[in-house]
Amino acid sequence: MSIETLKNFLQNLDLALLLKDPSAFFLDYGIEISNLQVAVIVGIISLFLIELKIKHDTKKYQKKSENLIDFEETSYESNEISSNPVTQKIDLAIALMNIGNTSKAKKILTKLKQNKLTNKESKQIEKLIEEID
């Protein structure tokens, strides 16, 4: 197909007819197809495009989630919120990091370092600060 033929096709393209009566539009070009067949073809193409978009977004989300800290790193004997204020602040910093607010998370963690901490808490805070930097 030459460029001139393509230009002529685009200039003579009757989009109003395509939207109003797709079968008549295609009949002008020698293609005999019903409106139902056109609707099915458009539906299949739409589903294909939606699937591509979902796959793209899923890959993008997976890349982001690999960088986030998993909440399972902080293990408790039960699923209850800890009564330890240091653990609560560490959890808050993790939550802030997960939503992208690393500056507030780092501020909380640096203030926590000044407190008397257990070895486990100190290691966890150092690890979190390293991930932020």
GULUM-974379 format. One record per atom (N, C-alpha, C): x negated, z negated, y; residue number from 1. Coordinates in pm, 1 decimal, decimal comma. Layout:
<recs>
@c1:X c3:Z c2:Y resi:NUM
...
</recs>
This chain:
<recs>
@c1:-85,3 c3:0,0 c2:-116,6 resi:1
@c1:0,0 c3:0,0 c2:0,0 resi:1
@c1:-90,6 c3:0,0 c2:123,8 resi:1
@c1:-70,3 c3:94,1 c2:209,6 resi:2
@c1:-153,3 c3:104,2 c2:329,0 resi:2
@c1:-103,5 c3:7,4 c2:436,6 resi:2
@c1:-186,0 c3:-10,2 c2:537,3 resi:3
@c1:-151,6 c3:-101,1 c2:646,2 resi:3
@c1:-32,4 c3:-48,4 c2:724,4 resi:3
@c1:-27,0 c3:83,7 c2:742,2 resi:4
@c1:85,7 c3:144,7 c2:814,3 resi:4
@c1:217,1 c3:120,8 c2:740,1 resi:4
@c1:213,8 c3:133,9 c2:608,7 resi:5
@c1:334,8 c3:111,8 c2:529,2 resi:5
@c1:380,2 c3:-33,2 c2:541,5 resi:5
@c1:284,6 c3:-124,8 c2:539,5 resi:6
@c1:316,6 c3:-266,0 c2:553,3 resi:6
@c1:374,3 c3:-295,2 c2:691,7 resi:6
@c1:316,2 c3:-235,4 c2:795,8 resi:7
@c1:368,3 c3:-254,2 c2:932,0 resi:7
@c1:511,3 c3:-201,7 c2:942,8 resi:7
@c1:536,1 c3:-83,3 c2:886,8 resi:8
@c1:671,4 c3:-26,7 c2:889,4 resi:8
@c1:769,9 c3:-115,7 c2:814,5 resi:8
@c1:726,4 c3:-168,3 c2:701,4 resi:9
@c1:812,8 c3:-256,5 c2:623,3 resi:9
@c1:849,9 c3:-380,6 c2:703,5 resi:9
@c1:751,3 c3:-443,0 c2:767,6 resi:10
@c1:777,0 c3:-564,4 c2:844,1 resi:10
@c1:862,4 c3:-538,2 c2:968,1 resi:10
@c1:845,5 c3:-420,9 c2:1030,3 resi:11
@c1:925,4 c3:-388,0 c2:1148,3 resi:11
@c1:1069,9 c3:-359,9 c2:1110,7 resi:11
@c1:1092,2 c3:-299,4 c2:995,9 resi:12
@c1:1227,0 c3:-265,7 c2:952,9 resi:12
@c1:1293,2 c3:-375,5 c2:871,0 resi:12
@c1:1226,0 c3:-486,9 c2:853,3 resi:13
@c1:1276,8 c3:-596,0 c2:773,5 resi:13
@c1:1398,0 c3:-658,3 c2:842,0 resi:13
@c1:1507,6 c3:-661,6 c2:772,5 resi:14
@c1:1632,4 c3:-715,0 c2:826,9 resi:14
@c1:1656,1 c3:-853,9 c2:767,1 resi:14
@c1:1599,7 c3:-954,0 c2:833,8 resi:15
@c1:1610,6 c3:-1089,1 c2:782,1 resi:15
@c1:1753,4 c3:-1142,3 c2:787,7 resi:15
@c1:1829,3 c3:-1098,7 c2:885,5 resi:16
@c1:1969,1 c3:-1142,2 c2:895,1 resi:16
@c1:2046,4 c3:-1098,8 c2:770,8 resi:16
@c1:2022,3 c3:-975,3 c2:725,6 resi:17
@c1:2089,5 c3:-926,2 c2:605,3 resi:17
@c1:2040,1 c3:-1001,9 c2:481,9 resi:17
@c1:1911,1 c3:-1033,8 c2:479,0 resi:18
@c1:1855,9 c3:-1108,6 c2:366,7 resi:18
@c1:1922,8 c3:-1245,2 c2:354,7 resi:18
@c1:1946,4 c3:-1310,8 c2:466,1 resi:19
@c1:2010,9 c3:-1441,2 c2:463,1 resi:19
@c1:2160,6 c3:-1431,1 c2:435,7 resi:19
@c1:2223,0 c3:-1328,0 c2:490,1 resi:20
@c1:2368,4 c3:-1312,0 c2:475,5 resi:20
@c1:2405,9 c3:-1263,1 c2:336,4 resi:20
@c1:2338,7 c3:-1158,1 c2:288,4 resi:21
@c1:2371,4 c3:-1098,7 c2:158,4 resi:21
@c1:2243,5 c3:-1048,6 c2:92,3 resi:21
@c1:2175,5 c3:-1136,0 c2:17,5 resi:22
@c1:2047,8 c3:-1097,2 c2:-42,9 resi:22
@c1:2057,3 c3:-975,5 c2:-136,0 resi:22
@c1:2167,4 c3:-963,3 c2:-208,9 resi:23
@c1:2177,8 c3:-850,1 c2:-301,9 resi:23
@c1:2181,9 c3:-717,3 c2:-226,3 resi:23
@c1:2250,4 c3:-713,5 c2:-110,6 resi:24
@c1:2255,1 c3:-591,2 c2:-30,1 resi:24
@c1:2117,7 c3:-560,4 c2:28,7 resi:24
@c1:2046,1 c3:-664,3 c2:69,2 resi:25
@c1:1912,1 c3:-645,5 c2:122,8 resi:25
@c1:1821,3 c3:-580,2 c2:19,7 resi:25
@c1:1819,3 c3:-632,7 c2:-101,5 resi:26
@c1:1731,9 c3:-577,9 c2:-205,2 resi:26
@c1:1779,8 c3:-441,7 c2:-253,4 resi:26
@c1:1909,5 c3:-416,8 c2:-245,4 resi:27
@c1:1963,8 c3:-286,6 c2:-285,6 resi:27
@c1:1911,3 c3:-176,5 c2:-193,6 resi:27
@c1:1888,2 c3:-210,1 c2:-65,2 resi:28
@c1:1830,0 c3:-113,3 c2:28,5 resi:28
@c1:1691,1 c3:-68,3 c2:-16,1 resi:28
@c1:1621,1 c3:-152,5 c2:-92,0 resi:29
@c1:1487,3 c3:-119,3 c2:-140,1 resi:29
@c1:1487,1 c3:-75,1 c2:-286,4 resi:29
@c1:1603,3 c3:-48,8 c2:-339,0 resi:30
@c1:1614,8 c3:3,9 c2:-474,2 resi:30
@c1:1606,6 c3:-101,6 c2:-582,7 resi:30
@c1:1625,3 c3:-227,3 c2:-546,6 resi:31
@c1:1621,2 c3:-335,4 c2:-645,3 resi:31
@c1:1762,9 c3:-388,3 c2:-663,0 resi:31
@c1:1814,5 c3:-376,5 c2:-785,0 resi:32
@c1:1949,5 c3:-421,6 c2:-811,4 resi:32
@c1:1943,7 c3:-563,8 c2:-866,2 resi:32
@c1:1986,5 c3:-658,5 c2:-782,9 resi:33
@c1:1979,6 c3:-799,8 c2:-818,5 resi:33
@c1:2098,2 c3:-870,8 c2:-755,5 resi:33
@c1:2156,9 c3:-965,5 c2:-828,8 resi:34
@c1:2273,1 c3:-1037,6 c2:-775,6 resi:34
@c1:2228,5 c3:-1154,6 c2:-688,8 resi:34
@c1:2322,1 c3:-1204,5 c2:-610,8 resi:35
@c1:2293,0 c3:-1319,3 c2:-525,0 resi:35
@c1:2257,1 c3:-1442,4 c2:-608,6 resi:35
@c1:2319,7 c3:-1456,8 c2:-723,1 resi:36
@c1:2289,7 c3:-1568,2 c2:-811,4 resi:36
@c1:2146,3 c3:-1559,8 c2:-862,8 resi:36
@c1:2102,8 c3:-1440,9 c2:-899,9 resi:37
@c1:1965,8 c3:-1422,9 c2:-946,1 resi:37
@c1:1865,7 c3:-1454,6 c2:-835,4 resi:37
@c1:1897,3 c3:-1414,7 c2:-714,8 resi:38
@c1:1810,1 c3:-1445,8 c2:-599,9 resi:38
@c1:1803,3 c3:-1597,0 c2:-580,2 resi:38
@c1:1917,1 c3:-1664,8 c2:-591,0 resi:39
@c1:1920,2 c3:-1809,6 c2:-573,4 resi:39
@c1:1836,4 c3:-1879,5 c2:-680,7 resi:39
@c1:1844,2 c3:-1831,1 c2:-804,3 resi:40
@c1:1766,4 c3:-1890,0 c2:-912,6 resi:40
@c1:1616,5 c3:-1868,3 c2:-888,5 resi:40
@c1:1579,6 c3:-1749,6 c2:-847,0 resi:41
@c1:1438,0 c3:-1719,8 c2:-819,6 resi:41
@c1:1385,7 c3:-1808,0 c2:-706,2 resi:41
@c1:1463,7 c3:-1820,4 c2:-599,8 resi:42
@c1:1422,9 c3:-1905,0 c2:-486,8 resi:42
@c1:1411,8 c3:-2051,3 c2:-532,0 resi:42
@c1:1504,7 c3:-2095,5 c2:-616,6 resi:43
@c1:1500,4 c3:-2232,1 c2:-668,0 resi:43
@c1:1375,9 c3:-2257,9 c2:-750,9 resi:43
@c1:1340,7 c3:-2164,4 c2:-837,5 resi:44
@c1:1221,6 c3:-2179,7 c2:-921,6 resi:44
@c1:1095,4 c3:-2183,5 c2:-836,0 resi:44
@c1:1088,7 c3:-2095,7 c2:-738,0 resi:45
@c1:972,0 c3:-2095,1 c2:-647,9 resi:45
@c1:964,2 c3:-2226,0 c2:-570,9 resi:45
@c1:1079,0 c3:-2276,6 c2:-525,8 resi:46
@c1:1081,5 c3:-2403,8 c2:-453,0 resi:46
@c1:1032,6 c3:-2518,2 c2:-540,5 resi:46
@c1:1078,9 c3:-2524,0 c2:-664,7 resi:47
@c1:1033,8 c3:-2628,6 c2:-756,6 resi:47
@c1:883,6 c3:-2620,4 c2:-780,9 resi:47
@c1:832,5 c3:-2498,9 c2:-793,7 resi:48
@c1:689,3 c3:-2480,0 c2:-813,4 resi:48
@c1:611,0 c3:-2532,5 c2:-693,4 resi:48
@c1:657,3 c3:-2501,1 c2:-573,1 resi:49
@c1:588,9 c3:-2548,1 c2:-452,6 resi:49
@c1:597,0 c3:-2700,1 c2:-438,6 resi:49
@c1:710,2 c3:-2757,2 c2:-474,2 resi:50
@c1:725,3 c3:-2902,6 c2:-469,4 resi:50
@c1:629,4 c3:-2968,5 c2:-568,2 resi:50
@c1:618,8 c3:-2911,2 c2:-688,0 resi:51
@c1:525,7 c3:-2965,4 c2:-787,4 resi:51
@c1:381,2 c3:-2960,1 c2:-737,0 resi:51
@c1:344,1 c3:-2850,3 c2:-673,5 resi:52
@c1:208,8 c3:-2839,9 c2:-618,2 resi:52
@c1:184,2 c3:-2947,6 c2:-512,7 resi:52
@c1:282,9 c3:-2969,7 c2:-427,4 resi:53
@c1:270,7 c3:-3070,8 c2:-322,3 resi:53
@c1:257,3 c3:-3209,6 c2:-383,4 resi:53
@c1:335,9 c3:-3239,5 c2:-485,6 resi:54
@c1:329,4 c3:-3369,9 c2:-550,7 resi:54
@c1:192,8 c3:-3390,2 c2:-615,3 resi:54
@c1:141,7 c3:-3288,3 c2:-683,1 resi:55
@c1:9,8 c3:-3299,1 c2:-746,1 resi:55
@c1:-98,3 c3:-3322,0 c2:-641,0 resi:55
@c1:-89,1 c3:-3250,5 c2:-529,4 resi:56
@c1:-187,3 c3:-3266,3 c2:-421,9 resi:56
@c1:-182,9 c3:-3408,2 c2:-366,5 resi:56
@c1:-61,9 c3:-3459,0 c2:-340,0 resi:57
@c1:-48,0 c3:-3593,5 c2:-285,0 resi:57
@c1:-94,0 c3:-3699,0 c2:-385,2 resi:57
@c1:-68,4 c3:-3676,5 c2:-513,7 resi:58
@c1:-109,8 c3:-3771,7 c2:-616,1 resi:58
@c1:-261,6 c3:-3780,1 c2:-622,6 resi:58
@c1:-329,2 c3:-3666,5 c2:-617,7 resi:59
@c1:-475,8 c3:-3667,9 c2:-618,7 resi:59
@c1:-528,9 c3:-3739,1 c2:-495,1 resi:59
@c1:-467,2 c3:-3712,9 c2:-380,7 resi:60
@c1:-509,4 c3:-3775,3 c2:-255,9 resi:60
@c1:-490,1 c3:-3926,9 c2:-263,4 resi:60
@c1:-376,9 c3:-3969,6 c2:-320,1 resi:61
@c1:-348,1 c3:-4112,7 c2:-332,4 resi:61
@c1:-444,5 c3:-4178,6 c2:-429,6 resi:61
@c1:-476,8 c3:-4109,3 c2:-539,9 resi:62
@c1:-568,2 c3:-4166,3 c2:-638,2 resi:62
@c1:-706,7 c3:-4186,3 c2:-579,0 resi:62
@c1:-751,6 c3:-4092,2 c2:-496,3 resi:63
@c1:-881,9 c3:-4107,3 c2:-432,0 resi:63
@c1:-882,4 c3:-4228,1 c2:-339,6 resi:63
@c1:-772,9 c3:-4247,2 c2:-265,0 resi:64
@c1:-765,3 c3:-4361,6 c2:-174,6 resi:64
@c1:-758,8 c3:-4491,7 c2:-253,0 resi:64
@c1:-681,0 c3:-4493,7 c2:-361,1 resi:65
@c1:-664,0 c3:-4617,9 c2:-435,9 resi:65
@c1:-791,1 c3:-4658,2 c2:-508,6 resi:65
@c1:-880,5 c3:-4564,2 c2:-537,7 resi:66
@c1:-1007,3 c3:-4599,3 c2:-599,9 resi:66
@c1:-1092,5 c3:-4682,6 c2:-504,6 resi:66
@c1:-1072,8 c3:-4663,3 c2:-375,7 resi:67
@c1:-1150,6 c3:-4735,8 c2:-276,2 resi:67
@c1:-1092,3 c3:-4872,9 c2:-243,6 resi:67
@c1:-967,5 c3:-4895,3 c2:-282,8 resi:68
@c1:-903,0 c3:-5022,2 c2:-252,0 resi:68
@c1:-937,3 c3:-5126,8 c2:-357,4 resi:68
@c1:-928,6 c3:-5248,9 c2:-318,7 resi:69
@c1:-956,2 c3:-5358,6 c2:-409,8 resi:69
@c1:-831,0 c3:-5386,1 c2:-490,6 resi:69
@c1:-848,8 c3:-5408,4 c2:-617,4 resi:70
@c1:-736,2 c3:-5437,7 c2:-704,9 resi:70
@c1:-700,9 c3:-5585,3 c2:-693,2 resi:70
@c1:-572,6 c3:-5614,6 c2:-682,1 resi:71
@c1:-529,9 c3:-5752,5 c2:-669,3 resi:71
@c1:-557,2 c3:-5833,1 c2:-796,1 resi:71
@c1:-580,6 c3:-5768,4 c2:-907,4 resi:72
@c1:-603,4 c3:-5838,4 c2:-1032,1 resi:72
@c1:-739,8 c3:-5906,3 c2:-1035,2 resi:72
@c1:-826,0 c3:-5879,3 c2:-938,5 resi:73
@c1:-956,3 c3:-5944,9 c2:-934,8 resi:73
@c1:-941,0 c3:-6094,7 c2:-915,1 resi:73
@c1:-838,6 c3:-6135,0 c2:-842,1 resi:74
@c1:-813,6 c3:-6276,4 c2:-820,6 resi:74
@c1:-719,0 c3:-6322,5 c2:-929,9 resi:74
@c1:-771,8 c3:-6393,7 c2:-1026,6 resi:75
@c1:-688,1 c3:-6435,9 c2:-1138,6 resi:75
@c1:-649,5 c3:-6581,8 c2:-1121,6 resi:75
@c1:-524,7 c3:-6609,9 c2:-1144,8 resi:76
@c1:-471,7 c3:-6744,6 c2:-1138,3 resi:76
@c1:-415,1 c3:-6781,2 c2:-1274,6 resi:76
@c1:-395,3 c3:-6909,8 c2:-1292,9 resi:77
@c1:-336,8 c3:-6954,6 c2:-1418,8 resi:77
@c1:-191,9 c3:-6907,4 c2:-1428,8 resi:77
@c1:-125,1 c3:-6894,5 c2:-1316,9 resi:78
@c1:13,1 c3:-6846,6 c2:-1315,8 resi:78
@c1:25,7 c3:-6740,8 c2:-1207,2 resi:78
@c1:143,3 c3:-6685,7 c2:-1194,0 resi:79
@c1:166,1 c3:-6581,6 c2:-1093,6 resi:79
@c1:208,9 c3:-6639,4 c2:-959,1 resi:79
@c1:194,5 c3:-6768,7 c2:-940,8 resi:80
@c1:235,8 c3:-6832,0 c2:-816,8 resi:80
@c1:128,6 c3:-6815,3 c2:-709,7 resi:80
@c1:171,6 c3:-6830,8 c2:-587,5 resi:81
@c1:77,8 c3:-6825,7 c2:-475,5 resi:81
@c1:-6,4 c3:-6952,5 c2:-479,3 resi:81
@c1:-134,4 c3:-6936,4 c2:-457,3 resi:82
@c1:-226,2 c3:-7048,9 c2:-463,9 resi:82
@c1:-198,7 c3:-7146,4 c2:-349,9 resi:82
@c1:-218,6 c3:-7274,3 c2:-379,4 resi:83
@c1:-203,7 c3:-7375,0 c2:-274,5 resi:83
@c1:-336,2 c3:-7397,1 c2:-201,5 resi:83
@c1:-441,6 c3:-7333,7 c2:-250,6 resi:84
@c1:-573,2 c3:-7344,9 c2:-188,7 resi:84
@c1:-577,4 c3:-7254,4 c2:-65,2 resi:84
@c1:-599,1 c3:-7310,1 c2:53,4 resi:85
@c1:-598,3 c3:-7227,7 c2:175,5 resi:85
@c1:-709,6 c3:-7122,5 c2:178,0 resi:85
@c1:-823,1 c3:-7151,6 c2:115,0 resi:86
@c1:-932,3 c3:-7053,9 c2:111,0 resi:86
@c1:-889,2 c3:-6932,4 c2:29,1 resi:86
@c1:-829,1 c3:-6958,5 c2:-86,9 resi:87
@c1:-781,2 c3:-6848,9 c2:-172,3 resi:87
@c1:-672,3 c3:-6768,6 c2:-101,8 resi:87
@c1:-586,0 c3:-6837,0 c2:-29,4 resi:88
@c1:-480,9 c3:-6766,7 c2:45,8 resi:88
@c1:-541,8 c3:-6674,9 c2:151,2 resi:88
@c1:-645,5 c3:-6721,3 c2:219,3 resi:89
@c1:-709,5 c3:-6638,3 c2:322,3 resi:89
@c1:-784,5 c3:-6520,7 c2:259,9 resi:89
@c1:-844,4 c3:-6543,3 c2:143,6 resi:90
@c1:-910,0 c3:-6432,3 c2:73,5 resi:90
@c1:-805,3 c3:-6327,6 c2:34,9 resi:90
@c1:-690,9 c3:-6374,6 c2:-15,7 resi:91
@c1:-582,8 c3:-6282,0 c2:-51,1 resi:91
@c1:-531,5 c3:-6206,6 c2:71,9 resi:91
@c1:-522,7 c3:-6277,3 c2:184,1 resi:92
@c1:-480,4 c3:-6212,0 c2:308,1 resi:92
@c1:-580,6 c3:-6104,7 c2:349,5 resi:92
@c1:-709,1 c3:-6134,3 c2:337,3 resi:93
@c1:-811,8 c3:-6036,1 c2:371,9 resi:93
@c1:-803,9 c3:-5914,5 c2:280,3 resi:93
@c1:-778,5 c3:-5937,5 c2:152,1 resi:94
@c1:-763,3 c3:-5825,7 c2:57,1 resi:94
@c1:-643,4 c3:-5740,3 c2:96,0 resi:94
@c1:-533,3 c3:-5806,8 c2:131,9 resi:95
@c1:-413,3 c3:-5732,5 c2:172,5 resi:95
@c1:-440,6 c3:-5650,6 c2:298,2 resi:95
@c1:-511,3 c3:-5708,4 c2:393,2 resi:96
@c1:-544,9 c3:-5635,8 c2:516,6 resi:96
@c1:-633,9 c3:-5515,1 c2:486,4 resi:96
@c1:-727,2 c3:-5531,8 c2:393,1 resi:97
@c1:-814,4 c3:-5419,8 c2:355,6 resi:97
@c1:-731,7 c3:-5308,6 c2:290,7 resi:97
@c1:-636,6 c3:-5347,6 c2:208,1 resi:98
@c1:-554,6 c3:-5248,1 c2:138,2 resi:98
@c1:-467,1 c3:-5167,7 c2:233,4 resi:98
@c1:-429,5 c3:-5226,1 c2:344,8 resi:99
@c1:-349,9 c3:-5149,8 c2:441,7 resi:99
@c1:-436,4 c3:-5084,0 c2:547,8 resi:99
@c1:-568,5 c3:-5101,7 c2:535,2 resi:100
@c1:-658,9 c3:-5030,2 c2:624,6 resi:100
@c1:-705,4 c3:-5107,0 c2:746,4 resi:100
@c1:-670,0 c3:-5231,8 c2:758,4 resi:101
@c1:-709,7 c3:-5311,6 c2:874,5 resi:101
@c1:-835,2 c3:-5391,7 c2:839,4 resi:101
@c1:-946,1 c3:-5321,1 c2:825,8 resi:102
@c1:-1070,2 c3:-5384,8 c2:780,4 resi:102
@c1:-1132,1 c3:-5475,9 c2:885,4 resi:102
@c1:-1108,0 c3:-5449,9 c2:1012,6 resi:103
@c1:-1169,0 c3:-5534,7 c2:1115,9 resi:103
@c1:-1113,0 c3:-5677,2 c2:1110,0 resi:103
@c1:-980,9 c3:-5691,0 c2:1094,2 resi:104
@c1:-921,6 c3:-5824,5 c2:1083,7 resi:104
@c1:-964,3 c3:-5891,6 c2:953,3 resi:104
@c1:-973,5 c3:-5812,9 c2:847,3 resi:105
@c1:-1015,6 c3:-5869,1 c2:718,6 resi:105
@c1:-1157,4 c3:-5924,1 c2:728,6 resi:105
@c1:-1245,2 c3:-5850,0 c2:792,2 resi:106
@c1:-1384,1 c3:-5894,5 c2:806,2 resi:106
@c1:-1391,4 c3:-6020,6 c2:892,5 resi:106
@c1:-1309,9 c3:-6027,0 c2:996,5 resi:107
@c1:-1308,0 c3:-6144,2 c2:1084,1 resi:107
@c1:-1266,5 c3:-6268,4 c2:1004,1 resi:107
@c1:-1163,5 c3:-6254,7 c2:921,2 resi:108
@c1:-1117,3 c3:-6367,3 c2:839,1 resi:108
@c1:-1226,4 c3:-6409,8 c2:740,6 resi:108
@c1:-1289,1 c3:-6310,8 c2:676,6 resi:109
@c1:-1391,2 c3:-6342,4 c2:576,7 resi:109
@c1:-1514,7 c3:-6407,7 c2:637,7 resi:109
@c1:-1555,7 c3:-6363,8 c2:755,9 resi:110
@c1:-1673,3 c3:-6425,5 c2:820,0 resi:110
@c1:-1642,3 c3:-6569,4 c2:862,7 resi:110
@c1:-1519,2 c3:-6596,2 c2:905,7 resi:111
@c1:-1481,5 c3:-6734,4 c2:939,4 resi:111
@c1:-1479,1 c3:-6820,7 c2:813,4 resi:111
@c1:-1435,1 c3:-6762,4 c2:701,3 resi:112
@c1:-1430,2 c3:-6837,1 c2:576,0 resi:112
@c1:-1569,1 c3:-6875,8 c2:527,4 resi:112
@c1:-1668,1 c3:-6791,2 c2:554,9 resi:113
@c1:-1804,6 c3:-6818,7 c2:509,8 resi:113
@c1:-1859,1 c3:-6947,8 c2:570,0 resi:113
@c1:-1804,0 c3:-6989,4 c2:683,1 resi:114
@c1:-1850,8 c3:-7110,0 c2:750,8 resi:114
@c1:-1800,4 c3:-7237,4 c2:682,3 resi:114
@c1:-1696,8 c3:-7223,1 c2:598,1 resi:115
@c1:-1639,4 c3:-7338,7 c2:528,8 resi:115
@c1:-1720,2 c3:-7373,1 c2:404,7 resi:115
@c1:-1691,4 c3:-7489,5 c2:349,8 resi:116
@c1:-1753,2 c3:-7530,7 c2:223,9 resi:116
@c1:-1678,8 c3:-7459,5 c2:111,5 resi:116
@c1:-1748,3 c3:-7371,9 c2:38,7 resi:117
@c1:-1684,9 c3:-7287,1 c2:-61,3 resi:117
@c1:-1744,6 c3:-7309,7 c2:-199,2 resi:117
@c1:-1666,1 c3:-7274,9 c2:-300,2 resi:118
@c1:-1719,3 c3:-7275,8 c2:-436,1 resi:118
@c1:-1804,1 c3:-7150,1 c2:-455,9 resi:118
@c1:-1881,9 c3:-7147,6 c2:-562,5 resi:119
@c1:-1965,1 c3:-7029,8 c2:-590,5 resi:119
@c1:-1878,6 c3:-6905,3 c2:-610,9 resi:119
@c1:-1768,4 c3:-6922,4 c2:-680,3 resi:120
@c1:-1679,0 c3:-6809,3 c2:-707,1 resi:120
@c1:-1624,0 c3:-6752,8 c2:-576,2 resi:120
@c1:-1580,6 c3:-6842,1 c2:-486,6 resi:121
@c1:-1526,6 c3:-6797,6 c2:-358,6 resi:121
@c1:-1634,2 c3:-6730,1 c2:-274,4 resi:121
@c1:-1754,1 c3:-6786,5 c2:-273,9 resi:122
@c1:-1863,7 c3:-6727,0 c2:-196,3 resi:122
@c1:-1896,7 c3:-6587,5 c2:-246,1 resi:122
@c1:-1905,0 c3:-6572,6 c2:-378,4 resi:123
@c1:-1935,9 c3:-6440,2 c2:-435,8 resi:123
@c1:-1826,0 c3:-6340,1 c2:-403,8 resi:123
@c1:-1701,6 c3:-6384,7 c2:-412,3 resi:124
@c1:-1590,0 c3:-6294,4 c2:-384,7 resi:124
@c1:-1590,7 c3:-6251,5 c2:-237,9 resi:124
@c1:-1618,0 c3:-6345,1 c2:-148,4 resi:125
@c1:-1622,2 c3:-6312,4 c2:-5,7 resi:125
@c1:-1736,7 c3:-6215,7 c2:23,2 resi:125
@c1:-1853,1 c3:-6240,2 c2:-34,2 resi:126
@c1:-1968,6 c3:-6149,9 c2:-14,2 resi:126
@c1:-1936,7 c3:-6010,1 c2:-65,3 resi:126
@c1:-1872,5 c3:-6002,5 c2:-179,9 resi:127
@c1:-1837,2 c3:-5873,0 c2:-237,1 resi:127
@c1:-1739,5 c3:-5798,1 c2:-145,6 resi:127
@c1:-1642,6 c3:-5870,4 c2:-92,5 resi:128
@c1:-1544,2 c3:-5808,6 c2:-2,8 resi:128
@c1:-1610,3 c3:-5760,7 c2:126,5 resi:128
@c1:-1698,6 c3:-5840,1 c2:181,4 resi:129
@c1:-1768,1 c3:-5800,5 c2:304,7 resi:129
@c1:-1854,1 c3:-5677,3 c2:279,6 resi:129
@c1:-1919,4 c3:-5671,3 c2:164,0 resi:130
@c1:-2000,3 c3:-5552,5 c2:129,8 resi:130
@c1:-1912,2 c3:-5427,5 c2:121,2 resi:130
@c1:-1793,0 c3:-5443,7 c2:65,9 resi:131
@c1:-1702,3 c3:-5328,3 c2:54,8 resi:131
@c1:-1654,1 c3:-5280,7 c2:191,6 resi:131
@c1:-1639,7 c3:-5374,9 c2:282,9 resi:132
@c1:-1595,7 c3:-5336,7 c2:418,5 resi:132
@c1:-1706,5 c3:-5259,7 c2:488,2 resi:132
@c1:-1830,1 c3:-5307,9 c2:475,6 resi:133
@c1:-1943,4 c3:-5243,7 c2:543,6 resi:133
@c1:-1976,1 c3:-5116,5 c2:470,4 resi:133
</recs>
